[in-house]
């Protein structure tokens, strides 16, 4: 999931969102976003889907399976 943490942070920064704003947008805590971006924890499938919908990208892109 190395690509995931980098893509998540890149997408968030491209939208000029804080971790708190992103967390509010997908219904989680900002500490979860922080752990995901640092690679300390992996999100559940439901949050991967929420993130892909939030950013308008595929889950494959988010997970680093496609460019």
Secondary structure, 3 states (H helix, E strand, C coil): CHHHHHHHHHHHHHCCCCHHHHHHHHCCCHHHHHHHHCCCCCCCHHHHHHHHHHHCCCHHHHCCCCC
